[in-house]
Amino acid sequence: MSSATIGRGWGPFVDGVVVPASSGRTFDTVDPSTGDVVEGVHEADHLDVDRAVVSAASAFPAWRALKPLERGRLLLRLSEALLANLDRFAELESLDAGKPLWLARGDVVGTARYFEYYGSMADKLQGETIPLGDGYLSYTRHEPFGVVGVITPWNGPVQQIARSLAPALMMGNTVVAKPAEQTPLSCIELARLAIECGIHPGVFNVVPGFGDVAGAALVENPGVRKVVFTGSVATGRLVAVAAAKRLIPVTLELGGKSADIIFADADLDAAVRGAWLAINVNAGQICSAGSRLLVQAEVHDRVVDGLTRLNAEMTMGSGSDDRFMGPVVTSAHQTRVEAYIEVARTEGVTVIRGGPENLPEAGCFVRPTLFVGVTNDMRVAQEEIFGPVLSVIPFEDEAEAVAIANDSEYGLAAGIWTSNLGRAHRVAAQIEAGQVYVNEYWAGGVETPFGGVKNSGYGREKGVAGALTYSYLKSVTIKL
């Protein structure tokens, strides 16, 4: 680790500084490329969460009272500081999550974009006037909730927290974040940088720890007025129940088994390359990854051949090696993904594995894998695997493609590859998913709303729609 991060201290970040955990316990973060310990982190429990929420509640009145323009300027300053410290944050992401440096740098640039986008929006969100006649003036205001609790996953640590933090702060809320225990370092470092940029102590606090202790305490804390959770369906249900008991709003971004559909009239070179990226970026550890590839029968073999070639040519290595694909996040997750590959074999699927011949023995590497001969009722087509594993499913016509795509408990994303503009619109309208990408998987950006339906959750992040979920609407009516 660089001298910029050694010895800075890692633990709960409350009132602008890292503090020891109340319990005195620590846990280790591990580099999945090597199995080596990166840092020991003080483990937050319910007492630390209480302290963080009290700090955020105390900071809320002054932060809310800042002119939106001033809040926006602070977020823009944080965006610039992230870009100035790009290598430092990319190194943390690579060490903590195993990301190749090229991908980690992209994530940090994306993080800076969130603060730039929402910082620029701060003084532009307006209410409306409601015509009640000459005797009244009626208008609406967007009001912050207060303390927002944010629980993030391990697959995109710094970018995931920014997705919630930037709009929450822009709206005048304060935030307590619980990063995934596997990857807490960049979130703590972001809190440090926020203080350096002039964001008030207490406005952004961090409680690194485990979900069943720190996460549960955050959701249940009476000072938290909104919860945002990204993670598994099972945990999302627990969060939703806890929030419902307290009657507070919650945003849930959960799992996915997204269908990526290649029609025979598509630009096949672009479609094959796009489908390959849709499952292999970040070793397939993306909720919206295109993990079910639906291919029209007449071009099925050409697509499989193209994917097999790309997998065979893939470079893999540790995060610092900066190859295309790094390891998955932990040895436990590696075991889980490999177990699904065995499930595919028992289901009678043809399994085609790729990647280089030799891989580091110490790292948590999973080779890019194709499942060919899959039907949509198989486990490998229905269950989220969260690795570089692609199920290829043939279809005959447009109607069958839509039926297969929608035959899933998830509804996060979908891709469509076609040169027929009418088909693109028809199929996009029929797909049950929160976002549909046409002729480029993951098309869009910070500006485009993101979220799911069905078991993929509810609520939206990103864009103006995402910002509005961090406020409640108040109407004011005056008799003149």
C-alpha angles and dihedrals in degrees: 000000000000124000087249091072107025114108097005093122126243125222142082111352108211130162092358100309141077110255131189115262115258091235095052089228124134135190131200129242112214131208103234090204092066110007089241122140111253101187143338112241128200107244116232120218133181092290091056090047089052091052092048094049092048089050092050092046091051092050094047101082095054094041092049091048093058113104109258088241091059093048088049093052091053091052090049089051089052090050091054092046091053091055090047089053096039096128093048093054094040090055091052092049091048095048095043101040103021093242119161109251093245090058094042090053090050090052091052091049088051090050091054089049091059091057091044093050097046094037088058091048097052097096096034105066107102137184124225137242118237118214108233097152135271094301096063143050113205125177142156133236132197106228126192118239097223118235114025120197114212123191115189135191131235102246097079106012106174097030093049094054091047091053089065102025098056098054093038093055092040089058091052100259126131121227140219111192129199107196121199111278090234094059114023102132103086092048091055090046090050090054089053091050091049090059091049088054093055102261106149120260109260095027091099118025128172128208110189112197145095128316098237091053114024095022094049091045091053094051092046097044109116091218093063111091101182134022129207118192132181117183144069126357092238094054091040089059090053091050091049092051093049091048092047091055088057094039094233125141120257135191115209125193105179139159133329143199095185122193118227108195123203115192121199092247093059125111091263097199091055093041094051092047091045094048090048092053091045091066104027106047108106088007090290092298096134123109092222096044115140095247097158113058112197110196128186107246098240092061098031097107094045090052093048091049091051093049091047090053093049092048091050090052095047118123118219135184147120120316092258091051086065096214122153096269131030130188128293114260103265141004089248091057091046089055091049094052093046089051090059089053088058089048088056091054092051089050090058097252123150106243118206116185126195142178131090122322096244126045130177108273095215097055130086095244126164118188118232105265136195124204109203124187094034123159119203094245093064121104091241088058096046106036125071109245099176097208141093090289122124127194112207115206123182123219135183108213145001095271092053091048091054092046093051093045092053094044093094138094087231131074110177108119144343138192130215125195114191141124091217109096093195091053091049091056095041095050094041089054093052099044114102100223139109093240136017123200119204120203092342123058112226091017110169130042146209088330096060120080115248131198144099149254131218111014091347089081137242140269126053137259128194129033126041089304090059092049093054092057087068092064140050122227118244123190120207120195123185127190104220 
